[in-house]
């Protein structure tokens, strides 16, 4: 049960990060894609926390879900808030099943690496 709460909190953190980042990228005129590193940090920190309390498998699954959320809802938030996304990048980050699975997998890999490096 605790892992579900942690994952829900992580989803809220990602959504808030995407919203604030979208607004800042537009107002301060920098490319939204530069915020990707911050998302990676969030994936890793959440994976570490999940692994500590619920084990490796839950950590990997949780990271995957968070990556999928970020590549769907996060991108929708960015588009709604008119994040500063270059035209050439808009096609590359359009929401497709391939992107969603890729981001989920990447988030899981980042989670595993975080656990290996920092646990």
C-alpha positions, -999 to +999 in steps of 0.1 A: +000+000+000+028+024+008+043+019-027+010+031-043+011+063-022+048+068-031+040+064-068+010+088-066+032+114-049+058+109-076+032+114-103+021+146-086+058+158-084+063+150-121+031+169-130+041+199-110+076+198-124+063+197-159+039+226-153+064+249-136+090+239-162+067+246-191+059+281-178+095+289-170+107+277-205+082+300-221+088+330-198+126+327-197+129+316-233+148+283-230+141+250-246+117+228-226+138+197-235+165+209-211+143+200-182+147+163-191+176+159-167+154+170-138+129+143-147+157+118-147+167+129-112+131+124-101+130+089-116+161+079-098+151+094-064+117+077-065+133+044-075+157+046-045+128+053-022+106+025-036+135+000-034+142+009+002+107+003+013+092-021-012+120-039-030+136-040-064+107-053-085+083-026-072+110+000-078+114-010-114+076-011-120+071+022-103+099+038-123+083+025-155+049+039-146+064+073-137+082+074-171+050+065-189+031+092-170+057+118-178+057+109-215+019+112-217+004+135-191+037+155-187+038+162-225+001+171-225+008+196-196+037+211-216+016+215-247-013+230-228+010+255-211+028+264-243+062+252-233+090+264-254+094+234-277+112+238-310+092+228-341+118+201-350+114+186-315+076+186-315+075+157-340+101+137-320+082+141-287+047+135-300+028+111-278+030+076-295+031+041-280+068+039-290+076+070-270+056+059-240+072+025-238+107+040-245+103+066-217+089+039-193+119+017-201+144+045-198+129+055-164+133+019-153+169+018-164+176+051-146+159+036-115+181+005-116+213+026-121+203+048-092+198+018-070+231+002-081+251+035-076+235+049-045+221+020-024 
